[in-house]
């Protein structure tokens, strides 16, 4: 049997056993293998572990409650009278829902085909929707401050929030550059592959930063105190954010981030 034939005969399990292949194999085109529709193939492969499904719904429920409460509070408190500000909490909360889904959908994948499908959903949710929306939400509060002649980034919410936005730009560049066109932006091959684990770790740390920003903006701000009852603030900006964080982190695969 030729070396080429041996390589082709490797099973997905064998590929995952190779430390160098690890999670970066999500770059393999899904069209290579086929016959069955992608969704059907994904359903035939069990990649979950105990608690993954519960964690998935815990995180999404938390994100849903957080987003819904934020929108209701804004819409019930004269949104037309607060100018650009109304777009800030609504767009930021919606973006967090999309970012959370984008992370969750890629987390458990371990087979080449499901990795490719997961990466596609990850990019649609985060790069295609979540990132533009959070950028517009940030732009809205900057415009609001400018119109009213207010000081920018004075509160901890503002400082951590703008730092997180800069971080997000870097995260997009690192993630996209390491996978698009075979990672050509970072030298391709093993050079680009080596950066993927840093993109993953950076994303998890960034998520914590975003959770802190949301807590400060929803629970501790004057806007939250003036427009939302304490019980609702606790549910939306403490309990829900905690559920998002716990659910997402339960599904973390440390084996996908080998730094030594």
Secondary structure, DSSP 8 states (H G I E B T S, - for coil): --HHHHHHT--HHHHHHSTTTGGGGGGS-GGGS-SS-HHHHHHHS----TTHHHHHHHHHHHHHHHHHHHHHHHHTS-GGGSTTHHHHHHHHHHHHHHHHHHHHHHHT--SHHHHHHHHHHHHIIIIIIIHHHHHHHHHHHHHHHHHHT--TT-SHHHHHHHHHHHHHHHHHHHHHHHHGGGGGGGTSHHHHHHHHHHHHHHHHHHHHHHHHHHHIIIIISHHHHHHS-HHHHHIIIIIHHHHHHHHHHHT--GGG----
